[in-house]
């Protein structure tokens, strides 16, 4: 799965190191609140969330001058996503979610890719595993285009890669007091001057910083 997320290789500068927050770091590990998982997992699409997870890669997306997304990719085929506004410290955290991959589909031609970007990512609603999710990011003009972003991803050995992503977020009410989210992302990386493209669907749920116990 990581091969579909990491793209153009770059040589790391000495100061270009993987970001950290909440104690989450490249090569680290954490436990999730087991009681919370038992309570919410029956209402979610994902099954068998691992209590203990090891971080194998870290992604960074700068959405604008004040807003940053950090993604901590784990050995459980998912990632913790942390949204920060106005800085890179814990007090700047505005949202934490745990995402899991649902499926990935390859895109083989330029025409398929262009069609995907124009009409295959953003819909008023989508179905995932027979559940209906409603679009979260709405524009005023009636049409809501996918949000374009570039993720810089750090892996062990000071390897830094980049992936261009075109993303739309959806949500549904999973229970009276919890939401489940779906994310659809068209992703492109360049390998040997060739574009490697795919469509990735993921589902996720909210976490609180207190749900994460750092163990390494």
Rosetta blueprint (number, residue, H / E / L):
1 X L
2 X H
3 X H
4 X H
5 X L
6 X L
7 X L
8 X L
9 X L
10 X E
11 X E
12 X L
13 X L
14 X L
15 X L
16 X L
17 X L
18 X L
19 X L
20 X L
21 X E
22 X L
23 X L
24 X E
25 X L
26 X L
27 X L
28 X L
29 X E
30 X E
31 X E
32 X E
33 X L
34 X H
35 X H
36 X H
37 X H
38 X H
39 X H
40 X H
41 X H
42 X H
43 X H
44 X L
45 X L
46 X L
47 X L
48 X L
49 X L
50 X L
51 X L
52 X E
53 X E
54 X E
55 X E
56 X E
57 X E
58 X E
59 X E
60 X E
61 X E
62 X E
63 X L
64 X L
65 X L
66 X L
67 X E
68 X E
69 X E
70 X E
71 X E
72 X E
73 X E
74 X E
75 X L
76 X L
77 X L
78 X E
79 X E
80 X E
81 X E
82 X E
83 X E
84 X E
85 X E
86 X L
87 X L
88 X L
89 X L
90 X H
91 X H
92 X H
93 X E
94 X E
95 X E
96 X E
97 X E
98 X E
99 X E
100 X E
101 X E
102 X E
103 X E
104 X E
105 X E
106 X E
107 X E
108 X L
109 X L
110 X H
111 X H
112 X H
113 X H
114 X H
115 X H
116 X H
117 X H
118 X H
119 X H
120 X L
121 X L
122 X L
123 X L
124 X L
125 X E
126 X E
127 X E
128 X E
129 X L
130 X L
131 X E
132 X E
133 X E
134 X E
135 X E
136 X L
137 X L
138 X L
139 X L
140 X L
141 X L
142 X L
143 X L
144 X L
145 X L
146 X L
147 X E
148 X E
149 X E
150 X E
151 X E
152 X E
153 X E
154 X E
155 X E
156 X L
157 X L
158 X L
159 X E
160 X E
161 X E
162 X E
163 X E
164 X E
165 X E
166 X E
167 X E
168 X E
169 X E
170 X E
171 X E
172 X E
173 X E
174 X E
175 X E
176 X L
177 X L
178 X E
179 X E
180 X E
181 X E
182 X E
183 X E
184 X E
185 X E
186 X E
187 X E
188 X E
189 X E
190 X E
191 X E
192 X L
193 X L
194 X E
195 X E
196 X E
197 X E
198 X E
199 X E
200 X E
201 X E
202 X E
203 X E
204 X E
205 X E
206 X E
207 X L
208 X L
209 X H
210 X H
211 X H
212 X E
213 X E
214 X E
215 X L
216 X L
